[in-house]
Amino acid sequence: MKVKNIRDIDEFFRVVDSCEGTVELVTKEGDRLNLKSKLCQYVSLANVFSGGLINEIEIVAYEKNDIDKLINYMMG
């Protein structure tokens, strides 16, 4: 799923950290990085984070409850 206009990075990571299953960031090259890893959070998002806003990223979640959490975050 594409996630757009993330303005509160800390809140986004709180939602990701609350997920039970794996949540991955899909890079432009097609690599998948585990967003539940703090190291991956800092390293991978340093490339897409600009001026306090993440314009768009693609993430994959495998558990239905996690997908619902992420969708609720995006809509809220």
Distance bins in CASP14 RR format, pairs under 12 A and 6 or more apart:
PFRMAT RR
TARGET T0000
AUTHOR 0000-0000-0000
RMODE 2
METHOD distances of the structure
MODEL  1
1 23 0 0 0 0 0 1 0 0 0 0 0
1 24 0 0 0 0 0 1 0 0 0 0 0
1 25 0 0 0 0 0 1 0 0 0 0 0
1 26 0 0 0 0 1 0 0 0 0 0 0
1 56 0 0 0 0 0 1 0 0 0 0 0
1 57 0 0 0 0 1 0 0 0 0 0 0
1 58 1 0 0 1 0 0 0 0 0 0 0
1 59 1 0 0 1 0 0 0 0 0 0 0
1 60 1 0 0 1 0 0 0 0 0 0 0
1 61 1 0 0 1 0 0 0 0 0 0 0
1 62 0 0 0 0 0 1 0 0 0 0 0
1 66 0 0 0 0 0 1 0 0 0 0 0
1 67 1 0 0 1 0 0 0 0 0 0 0
1 68 0 0 0 0 0 1 0 0 0 0 0
1 69 0 0 0 0 0 1 0 0 0 0 0
1 70 1 0 0 1 0 0 0 0 0 0 0
1 71 1 0 0 1 0 0 0 0 0 0 0
1 73 0 0 0 0 0 1 0 0 0 0 0
1 74 0 0 0 0 1 0 0 0 0 0 0
2 25 0 0 0 0 0 1 0 0 0 0 0
2 26 0 0 0 0 1 0 0 0 0 0 0
2 54 0 0 0 0 0 1 0 0 0 0 0
2 55 0 0 0 0 0 1 0 0 0 0 0
2 56 1 0 1 0 0 0 0 0 0 0 0
2 57 1 0 0 1 0 0 0 0 0 0 0
2 58 1 0 1 0 0 0 0 0 0 0 0
2 59 0 0 0 0 1 0 0 0 0 0 0
2 60 0 0 0 0 0 1 0 0 0 0 0
2 70 0 0 0 0 0 1 0 0 0 0 0
2 71 0 0 0 0 0 1 0 0 0 0 0
2 74 0 0 0 0 1 0 0 0 0 0 0
3 9 0 0 0 0 0 1 0 0 0 0 0
3 12 1 0 0 1 0 0 0 0 0 0 0
3 15 0 0 0 0 0 1 0 0 0 0 0
3 16 0 0 0 0 0 1 0 0 0 0 0
3 23 0 0 0 0 0 1 0 0 0 0 0
3 25 0 0 0 0 1 0 0 0 0 0 0
3 26 0 0 0 0 0 1 0 0 0 0 0
3 35 0 0 0 0 0 1 0 0 0 0 0
3 45 0 0 0 0 0 1 0 0 0 0 0
3 48 0 0 0 0 0 1 0 0 0 0 0
3 53 0 0 0 0 0 1 0 0 0 0 0
3 54 1 0 0 1 0 0 0 0 0 0 0
3 55 0 0 0 0 1 0 0 0 0 0 0
3 56 1 0 0 1 0 0 0 0 0 0 0
3 57 1 0 1 0 0 0 0 0 0 0 0
3 58 1 0 0 1 0 0 0 0 0 0 0
3 59 1 0 1 0 0 0 0 0 0 0 0
3 60 0 0 0 0 0 1 0 0 0 0 0
3 61 0 0 0 0 0 1 0 0 0 0 0
3 67 0 0 0 0 0 1 0 0 0 0 0
3 70 1 0 0 1 0 0 0 0 0 0 0
3 71 0 0 0 0 1 0 0 0 0 0 0
3 73 0 0 0 0 1 0 0 0 0 0 0
3 74 1 0 1 0 0 0 0 0 0 0 0
3 75 0 0 0 0 0 1 0 0 0 0 0
4 12 0 0 0 0 0 1 0 0 0 0 0
4 48 0 0 0 0 0 1 0 0 0 0 0
4 53 0 0 0 0 1 0 0 0 0 0 0
4 54 0 0 0 0 1 0 0 0 0 0 0
4 55 1 0 0 1 0 0 0 0 0 0 0
4 56 1 0 1 0 0 0 0 0 0 0 0
4 57 0 0 0 0 1 0 0 0 0 0 0
4 58 0 0 0 0 0 1 0 0 0 0 0
4 59 0 0 0 0 0 1 0 0 0 0 0
4 73 0 0 0 0 0 1 0 0 0 0 0
4 74 1 0 0 1 0 0 0 0 0 0 0
4 75 0 0 0 0 0 1 0 0 0 0 0
5 12 0 0 0 0 0 1 0 0 0 0 0
5 52 0 0 0 0 0 1 0 0 0 0 0
5 53 1 0 0 1 0 0 0 0 0 0 0
5 54 1 0 0 1 0 0 0 0 0 0 0
5 55 1 0 0 1 0 0 0 0 0 0 0
5 56 1 0 0 1 0 0 0 0 0 0 0
5 57 0 0 0 0 0 1 0 0 0 0 0
5 73 0 0 0 0 0 1 0 0 0 0 0
5 74 0 0 0 0 1 0 0 0 0 0 0
5 75 0 0 0 0 0 1 0 0 0 0 0
5 76 0 0 0 0 0 1 0 0 0 0 0
6 12 1 0 1 0 0 0 0 0 0 0 0
6 13 0 0 0 0 1 0 0 0 0 0 0
6 15 0 0 0 0 0 1 0 0 0 0 0
6 16 0 0 0 0 0 1 0 0 0 0 0
6 25 0 0 0 0 0 1 0 0 0 0 0
6 35 0 0 0 0 0 1 0 0 0 0 0
6 45 0 0 0 0 1 0 0 0 0 0 0
6 48 0 0 0 0 1 0 0 0 0 0 0
6 49 0 0 0 0 1 0 0 0 0 0 0
6 50 0 0 0 0 0 1 0 0 0 0 0
6 51 0 0 0 0 0 1 0 0 0 0 0
6 52 0 0 0 0 1 0 0 0 0 0 0
6 53 1 0 0 1 0 0 0 0 0 0 0
6 54 1 1 0 0 0 0 0 0 0 0 0
6 55 0 0 0 0 1 0 0 0 0 0 0
6 56 0 0 0 0 1 0 0 0 0 0 0
6 57 1 0 0 1 0 0 0 0 0 0 0
6 59 0 0 0 0 0 1 0 0 0 0 0
6 70 0 0 0 0 0 1 0 0 0 0 0
6 73 0 0 0 0 1 0 0 0 0 0 0
6 74 0 0 0 0 1 0 0 0 0 0 0
6 76 0 0 0 0 0 1 0 0 0 0 0
7 49 0 0 0 0 0 1 0 0 0 0 0
7 51 0 0 0 0 0 1 0 0 0 0 0
7 52 1 0 0 1 0 0 0 0 0 0 0
7 53 1 0 1 0 0 0 0 0 0 0 0
7 54 0 0 0 0 1 0 0 0 0 0 0
7 55 0 0 0 0 0 1 0 0 0 0 0
7 73 0 0 0 0 0 1 0 0 0 0 0
7 74 0 0 0 0 0 1 0 0 0 0 0
7 76 0 0 0 0 0 1 0 0 0 0 0
8 14 0 0 0 0 1 0 0 0 0 0 0
8 15 0 0 0 0 1 0 0 0 0 0 0
8 52 0 0 0 0 1 0 0 0 0 0 0
8 53 0 0 0 0 1 0 0 0 0 0 0
8 54 0 0 0 0 0 1 0 0 0 0 0
8 73 0 0 0 0 1 0 0 0 0 0 0
8 74 0 0 0 0 0 1 0 0 0 0 0
8 76 0 0 0 0 0 1 0 0 0 0 0
9 15 0 0 0 0 0 1 0 0 0 0 0
9 16 0 0 0 0 0 1 0 0 0 0 0
9 35 0 0 0 0 0 1 0 0 0 0 0
9 41 0 0 0 0 1 0 0 0 0 0 0
9 42 0 0 0 0 0 1 0 0 0 0 0
9 45 1 0 0 1 0 0 0 0 0 0 0
9 46 0 0 0 0 0 1 0 0 0 0 0
9 48 0 0 0 0 0 1 0 0 0 0 0
9 49 1 0 0 1 0 0 0 0 0 0 0
9 50 0 0 0 0 0 1 0 0 0 0 0
9 51 0 0 0 0 0 1 0 0 0 0 0
9 52 1 0 0 1 0 0 0 0 0 0 0
9 53 0 0 0 0 1 0 0 0 0 0 0
9 54 1 0 0 1 0 0 0 0 0 0 0
9 57 0 0 0 0 0 1 0 0 0 0 0
10 16 0 0 0 0 0 1 0 0 0 0 0
10 17 0 0 0 0 0 1 0 0 0 0 0
10 41 0 0 0 0 0 1 0 0 0 0 0
10 45 0 0 0 0 0 1 0 0 0 0 0
10 52 0 0 0 0 0 1 0 0 0 0 0
11 17 0 0 0 0 0 1 0 0 0 0 0
11 18 0 0 0 0 0 1 0 0 0 0 0
11 54 0 0 0 0 0 1 0 0 0 0 0
11 69 0 0 0 0 0 1 0 0 0 0 0
11 70 0 0 0 0 0 1 0 0 0 0 0
11 72 0 0 0 0 0 1 0 0 0 0 0
11 73 1 0 0 1 0 0 0 0 0 0 0
11 74 0 0 0 0 0 1 0 0 0 0 0
11 76 0 0 0 0 0 1 0 0 0 0 0
12 18 0 0 0 0 0 1 0 0 0 0 0
12 19 0 0 0 0 0 1 0 0 0 0 0
12 23 0 0 0 0 0 1 0 0 0 0 0
12 25 0 0 0 0 0 1 0 0 0 0 0
12 35 0 0 0 0 1 0 0 0 0 0 0
12 41 0 0 0 0 1 0 0 0 0 0 0
12 45 0 0 0 0 1 0 0 0 0 0 0
12 48 0 0 0 0 0 1 0 0 0 0 0
12 49 0 0 0 0 0 1 0 0 0 0 0
12 52 0 0 0 0 0 1 0 0 0 0 0
12 53 0 0 0 0 0 1 0 0 0 0 0
12 54 1 0 0 1 0 0 0 0 0 0 0
12 57 0 0 0 0 1 0 0 0 0 0 0
12 59 0 0 0 0 1 0 0 0 0 0 0
12 69 0 0 0 0 0 1 0 0 0 0 0
12 70 0 0 0 0 1 0 0 0 0 0 0
12 73 1 0 0 1 0 0 0 0 0 0 0
12 74 0 0 0 0 1 0 0 0 0 0 0
12 76 0 0 0 0 0 1 0 0 0 0 0
13 19 0 0 0 0 0 1 0 0 0 0 0
13 23 0 0 0 0 0 1 0 0 0 0 0
13 25 0 0 0 0 0 1 0 0 0 0 0
13 35 1 0 0 1 0 0 0 0 0 0 0
13 36 0 0 0 0 1 0 0 0 0 0 0
13 37 0 0 0 0 0 1 0 0 0 0 0
13 38 0 0 0 0 1 0 0 0 0 0 0
13 40 0 0 0 0 0 1 0 0 0 0 0
13 41 1 0 0 1 0 0 0 0 0 0 0
13 42 0 0 0 0 1 0 0 0 0 0 0
13 44 0 0 0 0 0 1 0 0 0 0 0
13 45 0 0 0 0 1 0 0 0 0 0 0
13 49 0 0 0 0 0 1 0 0 0 0 0
13 54 0 0 0 0 0 1 0 0 0 0 0
13 59 0 0 0 0 0 1 0 0 0 0 0
13 70 0 0 0 0 0 1 0 0 0 0 0
13 73 0 0 0 0 0 1 0 0 0 0 0
14 35 0 0 0 0 0 1 0 0 0 0 0
14 36 0 0 0 0 0 1 0 0 0 0 0
14 41 0 0 0 0 0 1 0 0 0 0 0
14 69 0 0 0 0 0 1 0 0 0 0 0
14 70 0 0 0 0 0 1 0 0 0 0 0
14 73 0 0 0 0 1 0 0 0 0 0 0
15 23 0 0 0 0 1 0 0 0 0 0 0
15 35 0 0 0 0 0 1 0 0 0 0 0
15 36 0 0 0 0 0 1 0 0 0 0 0
15 59 0 0 0 0 0 1 0 0 0 0 0
15 61 0 0 0 0 0 1 0 0 0 0 0
15 65 0 0 0 0 0 1 0 0 0 0 0
15 66 0 0 0 0 1 0 0 0 0 0 0
15 67 0 0 0 0 0 1 0 0 0 0 0
15 68 0 0 0 0 0 1 0 0 0 0 0
15 69 1 0 1 0 0 0 0 0 0 0 0
15 70 1 0 0 1 0 0 0 0 0 0 0
15 71 0 0 0 0 0 1 0 0 0 0 0
15 72 0 0 0 0 1 0 0 0 0 0 0
15 73 1 0 1 0 0 0 0 0 0 0 0
15 74 0 0 0 0 1 0 0 0 0 0 0
15 75 0 0 0 0 0 1 0 0 0 0 0
15 76 0 0 0 0 0 1 0 0 0 0 0
16 22 0 0 0 0 0 1 0 0 0 0 0
16 23 1 0 1 0 0 0 0 0 0 0 0
16 24 0 0 0 0 0 1 0 0 0 0 0
16 25 0 0 0 0 1 0 0 0 0 0 0
16 33 0 0 0 0 0 1 0 0 0 0 0
16 34 0 0 0 0 1 0 0 0 0 0 0
16 35 1 0 1 0 0 0 0 0 0 0 0
16 36 1 0 0 1 0 0 0 0 0 0 0
16 37 0 0 0 0 0 1 0 0 0 0 0
16 38 0 0 0 0 0 1 0 0 0 0 0
16 40 0 0 0 0 0 1 0 0 0 0 0
16 41 1 0 0 1 0 0 0 0 0 0 0
16 44 0 0 0 0 0 1 0 0 0 0 0
16 45 0 0 0 0 0 1 0 0 0 0 0
16 57 0 0 0 0 0 1 0 0 0 0 0
16 59 0 0 0 0 1 0 0 0 0 0 0
16 60 0 0 0 0 0 1 0 0 0 0 0
16 61 0 0 0 0 1 0 0 0 0 0 0
16 66 0 0 0 0 1 0 0 0 0 0 0
16 69 0 0 0 0 1 0 0 0 0 0 0
16 70 1 0 0 1 0 0 0 0 0 0 0
16 73 0 0 0 0 1 0 0 0 0 0 0
17 23 0 0 0 0 1 0 0 0 0 0 0
17 34 0 0 0 0 0 1 0 0 0 0 0
17 35 0 0 0 0 1 0 0 0 0 0 0
17 36 1 0 0 1 0 0 0 0 0 0 0
17 37 0 0 0 0 0 1 0 0 0 0 0
17 38 0 0 0 0 1 0 0 0 0 0 0
17 41 0 0 0 0 1 0 0 0 0 0 0
17 66 0 0 0 0 0 1 0 0 0 0 0
17 69 0 0 0 0 0 1 0 0 0 0 0
17 70 0 0 0 0 0 1 0 0 0 0 0
17 73 0 0 0 0 0 1 0 0 0 0 0
18 35 0 0 0 0 0 1 0 0 0 0 0
18 36 0 0 0 0 1 0 0 0 0 0 0
18 61 0 0 0 0 0 1 0 0 0 0 0
18 63 0 0 0 0 0 1 0 0 0 0 0
18 65 0 0 0 0 1 0 0 0 0 0 0
18 66 0 0 0 0 1 0 0 0 0 0 0
18 68 0 0 0 0 0 1 0 0 0 0 0
18 69 1 0 0 1 0 0 0 0 0 0 0
18 70 0 0 0 0 0 1 0 0 0 0 0
18 72 0 0 0 0 0 1 0 0 0 0 0
18 73 0 0 0 0 1 0 0 0 0 0 0
19 34 0 0 0 0 0 1 0 0 0 0 0
19 35 0 0 0 0 1 0 0 0 0 0 0
19 36 1 0 0 1 0 0 0 0 0 0 0
19 59 0 0 0 0 0 1 0 0 0 0 0
19 60 0 0 0 0 0 1 0 0 0 0 0
19 61 1 0 0 1 0 0 0 0 0 0 0
19 62 0 0 0 0 1 0 0 0 0 0 0
19 63 1 0 0 1 0 0 0 0 0 0 0
19 64 0 0 0 0 0 1 0 0 0 0 0
19 65 1 0 0 1 0 0 0 0 0 0 0
19 66 1 1 0 0 0 0 0 0 0 0 0
19 67 0 0 0 0 1 0 0 0 0 0 0
19 68 0 0 0 0 1 0 0 0 0 0 0
19 69 1 0 0 1 0 0 0 0 0 0 0
19 70 1 0 0 1 0 0 0 0 0 0 0
19 71 0 0 0 0 0 1 0 0 0 0 0
19 72 0 0 0 0 0 1 0 0 0 0 0
19 73 0 0 0 0 0 1 0 0 0 0 0
20 36 0 0 0 0 1 0 0 0 0 0 0
20 61 0 0 0 0 1 0 0 0 0 0 0
20 62 0 0 0 0 1 0 0 0 0 0 0
20 63 1 0 1 0 0 0 0 0 0 0 0
20 64 0 0 0 0 0 1 0 0 0 0 0
20 65 1 0 0 1 0 0 0 0 0 0 0
20 66 1 0 0 1 0 0 0 0 0 0 0
20 67 0 0 0 0 0 1 0 0 0 0 0
20 68 0 0 0 0 0 1 0 0 0 0 0
20 69 0 0 0 0 1 0 0 0 0 0 0
21 34 0 0 0 0 0 1 0 0 0 0 0
21 35 0 0 0 0 0 1 0 0 0 0 0
21 36 1 0 0 1 0 0 0 0 0 0 0
21 60 0 0 0 0 0 1 0 0 0 0 0
21 61 1 0 0 1 0 0 0 0 0 0 0
21 62 1 0 0 1 0 0 0 0 0 0 0
21 63 1 0 1 0 0 0 0 0 0 0 0
21 64 0 0 0 0 0 1 0 0 0 0 0
21 65 0 0 0 0 1 0 0 0 0 0 0
21 66 1 0 1 0 0 0 0 0 0 0 0
21 67 0 0 0 0 0 1 0 0 0 0 0
21 69 0 0 0 0 0 1 0 0 0 0 0
21 70 0 0 0 0 0 1 0 0 0 0 0
22 32 0 0 0 0 1 0 0 0 0 0 0
22 33 0 0 0 0 0 1 0 0 0 0 0
22 34 1 0 0 1 0 0 0 0 0 0 0
22 35 0 0 0 0 1 0 0 0 0 0 0
22 36 1 0 0 1 0 0 0 0 0 0 0
22 37 0 0 0 0 0 1 0 0 0 0 0
22 40 0 0 0 0 0 1 0 0 0 0 0
22 59 0 0 0 0 0 1 0 0 0 0 0
22 60 0 0 0 0 1 0 0 0 0 0 0
22 61 1 0 0 1 0 0 0 0 0 0 0
22 62 1 0 1 0 0 0 0 0 0 0 0
22 63 0 0 0 0 1 0 0 0 0 0 0
22 66 0 0 0 0 1 0 0 0 0 0 0
22 67 0 0 0 0 0 1 0 0 0 0 0
23 32 0 0 0 0 0 1 0 0 0 0 0
23 33 0 0 0 0 1 0 0 0 0 0 0
23 34 1 0 0 1 0 0 0 0 0 0 0
23 35 1 0 1 0 0 0 0 0 0 0 0
23 36 1 0 1 0 0 0 0 0 0 0 0
23 37 0 0 0 0 0 1 0 0 0 0 0
23 40 0 0 0 0 0 1 0 0 0 0 0
23 41 0 0 0 0 0 1 0 0 0 0 0
23 44 0 0 0 0 0 1 0 0 0 0 0
23 57 0 0 0 0 0 1 0 0 0 0 0
23 58 0 0 0 0 0 1 0 0 0 0 0
23 59 1 0 0 1 0 0 0 0 0 0 0
23 60 1 0 0 1 0 0 0 0 0 0 0
23 61 1 0 1 0 0 0 0 0 0 0 0
23 62 0 0 0 0 1 0 0 0 0 0 0
23 63 0 0 0 0 1 0 0 0 0 0 0
23 65 0 0 0 0 0 1 0 0 0 0 0
23 66 1 0 0 1 0 0 0 0 0 0 0
23 67 0 0 0 0 1 0 0 0 0 0 0
23 69 0 0 0 0 1 0 0 0 0 0 0
23 70 1 0 0 1 0 0 0 0 0 0 0
23 73 0 0 0 0 0 1 0 0 0 0 0
24 30 0 0 0 0 0 1 0 0 0 0 0
24 31 0 0 0 0 1 0 0 0 0 0 0
24 32 1 0 1 0 0 0 0 0 0 0 0
24 33 1 0 0 1 0 0 0 0 0 0 0
24 34 1 0 1 0 0 0 0 0 0 0 0
24 35 1 0 0 1 0 0 0 0 0 0 0
24 36 0 0 0 0 1 0 0 0 0 0 0
24 37 0 0 0 0 0 1 0 0 0 0 0
24 40 0 0 0 0 1 0 0 0 0 0 0
24 41 0 0 0 0 0 1 0 0 0 0 0
24 44 0 0 0 0 1 0 0 0 0 0 0
24 57 0 0 0 0 0 1 0 0 0 0 0
24 58 0 0 0 0 1 0 0 0 0 0 0
24 59 1 0 0 1 0 0 0 0 0 0 0
24 60 1 0 1 0 0 0 0 0 0 0 0
24 61 1 0 0 1 0 0 0 0 0 0 0
24 62 0 0 0 0 1 0 0 0 0 0 0
24 66 0 0 0 0 0 1 0 0 0 0 0
24 70 0 0 0 0 0 1 0 0 0 0 0
25 31 0 0 0 0 1 0 0 0 0 0 0
25 32 1 0 0 1 0 0 0 0 0 0 0
25 33 1 0 1 0 0 0 0 0 0 0 0
25 34 0 0 0 0 1 0 0 0 0 0 0
25 35 1 0 1 0 0 0 0 0 0 0 0
25 36 0 0 0 0 0 1 0 0 0 0 0
25 37 0 0 0 0 0 1 0 0 0 0 0
25 40 1 0 0 1 0 0 0 0 0 0 0
25 41 0 0 0 0 1 0 0 0 0 0 0
25 42 0 0 0 0 0 1 0 0 0 0 0
25 43 0 0 0 0 0 1 0 0 0 0 0
25 44 1 0 1 0 0 0 0 0 0 0 0
25 45 1 0 0 1 0 0 0 0 0 0 0
25 46 0 0 0 0 0 1 0 0 0 0 0
25 47 0 0 0 0 1 0 0 0 0 0 0
25 48 0 0 0 0 1 0 0 0 0 0 0
25 49 0 0 0 0 0 1 0 0 0 0 0
25 54 0 0 0 0 0 1 0 0 0 0 0
25 56 0 0 0 0 0 1 0 0 0 0 0
25 57 1 0 0 1 0 0 0 0 0 0 0
25 58 1 0 0 1 0 0 0 0 0 0 0
25 59 1 0 1 0 0 0 0 0 0 0 0
25 60 0 0 0 0 1 0 0 0 0 0 0
25 61 0 0 0 0 0 1 0 0 0 0 0
26 32 1 0 1 0 0 0 0 0 0 0 0
26 33 0 0 0 0 1 0 0 0 0 0 0
26 34 0 0 0 0 0 1 0 0 0 0 0
26 35 0 0 0 0 0 1 0 0 0 0 0
26 44 0 0 0 0 0 1 0 0 0 0 0
26 48 0 0 0 0 0 1 0 0 0 0 0
26 56 0 0 0 0 0 1 0 0 0 0 0
26 57 1 0 0 1 0 0 0 0 0 0 0
26 58 1 0 1 0 0 0 0 0 0 0 0
26 59 1 0 0 1 0 0 0 0 0 0 0
26 60 1 0 0 1 0 0 0 0 0 0 0
26 61 0 0 0 0 0 1 0 0 0 0 0
27 33 1 0 0 1 0 0 0 0 0 0 0
27 35 0 0 0 0 0 1 0 0 0 0 0
27 40 0 0 0 0 0 1 0 0 0 0 0
27 43 0 0 0 0 0 1 0 0 0 0 0
27 44 1 0 0 1 0 0 0 0 0 0 0
27 45 0 0 0 0 0 1 0 0 0 0 0
27 47 0 0 0 0 1 0 0 0 0 0 0
27 48 0 0 0 0 1 0 0 0 0 0 0
27 57 0 0 0 0 1 0 0 0 0 0 0
27 58 0 0 0 0 1 0 0 0 0 0 0
27 59 0 0 0 0 0 1 0 0 0 0 0
27 60 0 0 0 0 0 1 0 0 0 0 0
28 44 0 0 0 0 0 1 0 0 0 0 0
28 47 0 0 0 0 1 0 0 0 0 0 0
28 48 0 0 0 0 1 0 0 0 0 0 0
28 56 0 0 0 0 0 1 0 0 0 0 0
28 57 0 0 0 0 0 1 0 0 0 0 0
28 58 0 0 0 0 1 0 0 0 0 0 0
29 44 0 0 0 0 0 1 0 0 0 0 0
29 47 0 0 0 0 0 1 0 0 0 0 0
29 58 0 0 0 0 0 1 0 0 0 0 0
30 44 0 0 0 0 0 1 0 0 0 0 0
30 58 0 0 0 0 1 0 0 0 0 0 0
30 60 0 0 0 0 0 1 0 0 0 0 0
31 40 0 0 0 0 0 1 0 0 0 0 0
31 43 0 0 0 0 0 1 0 0 0 0 0
31 44 0 0 0 0 1 0 0 0 0 0 0
31 47 0 0 0 0 0 1 0 0 0 0 0
31 58 0 0 0 0 0 1 0 0 0 0 0
31 60 0 0 0 0 0 1 0 0 0 0 0
32 40 0 0 0 0 1 0 0 0 0 0 0
32 44 0 0 0 0 1 0 0 0 0 0 0
32 58 0 0 0 0 1 0 0 0 0 0 0
32 59 0 0 0 0 1 0 0 0 0 0 0
32 60 1 0 0 1 0 0 0 0 0 0 0
32 61 0 0 0 0 0 1 0 0 0 0 0
32 62 0 0 0 0 0 1 0 0 0 0 0
33 39 0 0 0 0 1 0 0 0 0 0 0
33 40 1 0 1 0 0 0 0 0 0 0 0
33 41 0 0 0 0 1 0 0 0 0 0 0
33 42 0 0 0 0 0 1 0 0 0 0 0
33 43 1 0 0 1 0 0 0 0 0 0 0
33 44 1 0 1 0 0 0 0 0 0 0 0
33 45 0 0 0 0 1 0 0 0 0 0 0
33 46 0 0 0 0 0 1 0 0 0 0 0
33 47 0 0 0 0 0 1 0 0 0 0 0
33 48 0 0 0 0 0 1 0 0 0 0 0
33 57 0 0 0 0 0 1 0 0 0 0 0
33 58 0 0 0 0 0 1 0 0 0 0 0
33 59 0 0 0 0 1 0 0 0 0 0 0
33 60 0 0 0 0 0 1 0 0 0 0 0
34 40 1 0 1 0 0 0 0 0 0 0 0
34 41 0 0 0 0 1 0 0 0 0 0 0
34 43 0 0 0 0 0 1 0 0 0 0 0
34 44 0 0 0 0 1 0 0 0 0 0 0
34 59 0 0 0 0 0 1 0 0 0 0 0
34 60 0 0 0 0 0 1 0 0 0 0 0
34 61 0 0 0 0 0 1 0 0 0 0 0
34 62 0 0 0 0 0 1 0 0 0 0 0
35 41 1 0 1 0 0 0 0 0 0 0 0
35 42 0 0 0 0 0 1 0 0 0 0 0
35 43 0 0 0 0 0 1 0 0 0 0 0
35 44 1 0 0 1 0 0 0 0 0 0 0
35 45 0 0 0 0 1 0 0 0 0 0 0
35 48 0 0 0 0 0 1 0 0 0 0 0
35 54 0 0 0 0 0 1 0 0 0 0 0
35 57 0 0 0 0 1 0 0 0 0 0 0
35 58 0 0 0 0 0 1 0 0 0 0 0
35 59 1 0 0 1 0 0 0 0 0 0 0
35 60 0 0 0 0 1 0 0 0 0 0 0
35 61 0 0 0 0 1 0 0 0 0 0 0
35 66 0 0 0 0 0 1 0 0 0 0 0
35 70 0 0 0 0 0 1 0 0 0 0 0
36 44 0 0 0 0 0 1 0 0 0 0 0
36 59 0 0 0 0 0 1 0 0 0 0 0
36 61 0 0 0 0 0 1 0 0 0 0 0
36 62 0 0 0 0 0 1 0 0 0 0 0
36 63 0 0 0 0 0 1 0 0 0 0 0
36 66 0 0 0 0 0 1 0 0 0 0 0
37 43 0 0 0 0 1 0 0 0 0 0 0
37 44 0 0 0 0 1 0 0 0 0 0 0
37 45 0 0 0 0 0 1 0 0 0 0 0
38 44 0 0 0 0 0 1 0 0 0 0 0
38 45 0 0 0 0 0 1 0 0 0 0 0
39 45 0 0 0 0 0 1 0 0 0 0 0
39 46 0 0 0 0 0 1 0 0 0 0 0
40 46 0 0 0 0 0 1 0 0 0 0 0
40 47 0 0 0 0 0 1 0 0 0 0 0
40 59 0 0 0 0 0 1 0 0 0 0 0
41 47 0 0 0 0 0 1 0 0 0 0 0
41 48 0 0 0 0 0 1 0 0 0 0 0
41 49 0 0 0 0 0 1 0 0 0 0 0
41 54 0 0 0 0 0 1 0 0 0 0 0
41 57 0 0 0 0 0 1 0 0 0 0 0
41 59 0 0 0 0 0 1 0 0 0 0 0
42 48 0 0 0 0 0 1 0 0 0 0 0
42 49 0 0 0 0 1 0 0 0 0 0 0
43 49 0 0 0 0 0 1 0 0 0 0 0
44 54 0 0 0 0 0 1 0 0 0 0 0
44 57 0 0 0 0 1 0 0 0 0 0 0
44 58 0 0 0 0 0 1 0 0 0 0 0
44 59 0 0 0 0 0 1 0 0 0 0 0
45 52 0 0 0 0 0 1 0 0 0 0 0
45 53 0 0 0 0 0 1 0 0 0 0 0
45 54 1 0 0 1 0 0 0 0 0 0 0
45 55 0 0 0 0 0 1 0 0 0 0 0
45 57 1 0 0 1 0 0 0 0 0 0 0
45 59 0 0 0 0 0 1 0 0 0 0 0
46 54 0 0 0 0 0 1 0 0 0 0 0
47 54 0 0 0 0 0 1 0 0 0 0 0
47 57 0 0 0 0 1 0 0 0 0 0 0
48 54 1 0 1 0 0 0 0 0 0 0 0
48 55 1 0 0 1 0 0 0 0 0 0 0
48 56 0 0 0 0 1 0 0 0 0 0 0
48 57 1 0 1 0 0 0 0 0 0 0 0
48 58 0 0 0 0 0 1 0 0 0 0 0
48 59 0 0 0 0 0 1 0 0 0 0 0
49 55 0 0 0 0 1 0 0 0 0 0 0
49 56 0 0 0 0 0 1 0 0 0 0 0
49 57 0 0 0 0 1 0 0 0 0 0 0
50 56 0 0 0 0 0 1 0 0 0 0 0
50 57 0 0 0 0 0 1 0 0 0 0 0
54 74 0 0 0 0 0 1 0 0 0 0 0
56 74 0 0 0 0 0 1 0 0 0 0 0
57 70 0 0 0 0 0 1 0 0 0 0 0
57 74 0 0 0 0 0 1 0 0 0 0 0
58 70 0 0 0 0 0 1 0 0 0 0 0
59 66 0 0 0 0 1 0 0 0 0 0 0
59 67 0 0 0 0 1 0 0 0 0 0 0
59 69 0 0 0 0 0 1 0 0 0 0 0
59 70 1 0 0 1 0 0 0 0 0 0 0
59 71 0 0 0 0 0 1 0 0 0 0 0
59 73 0 0 0 0 0 1 0 0 0 0 0
59 74 0 0 0 0 0 1 0 0 0 0 0
60 66 0 0 0 0 1 0 0 0 0 0 0
60 67 0 0 0 0 1 0 0 0 0 0 0
60 70 0 0 0 0 0 1 0 0 0 0 0
61 67 1 0 1 0 0 0 0 0 0 0 0
61 68 0 0 0 0 1 0 0 0 0 0 0
61 69 0 0 0 0 1 0 0 0 0 0 0
61 70 1 0 1 0 0 0 0 0 0 0 0
61 71 0 0 0 0 1 0 0 0 0 0 0
61 73 0 0 0 0 0 1 0 0 0 0 0
61 74 0 0 0 0 0 1 0 0 0 0 0
62 70 0 0 0 0 0 1 0 0 0 0 0
63 69 0 0 0 0 1 0 0 0 0 0 0
63 70 0 0 0 0 0 1 0 0 0 0 0
64 70 0 0 0 0 0 1 0 0 0 0 0
64 71 0 0 0 0 0 1 0 0 0 0 0
65 71 0 0 0 0 0 1 0 0 0 0 0
65 72 0 0 0 0 0 1 0 0 0 0 0
66 72 0 0 0 0 0 1 0 0 0 0 0
66 73 0 0 0 0 0 1 0 0 0 0 0
67 73 0 0 0 0 0 1 0 0 0 0 0
67 74 0 0 0 0 0 1 0 0 0 0 0
68 74 0 0 0 0 0 1 0 0 0 0 0
68 75 0 0 0 0 0 1 0 0 0 0 0
69 75 0 0 0 0 0 1 0 0 0 0 0
69 76 0 0 0 0 0 1 0 0 0 0 0
70 76 0 0 0 0 0 1 0 0 0 0 0
END
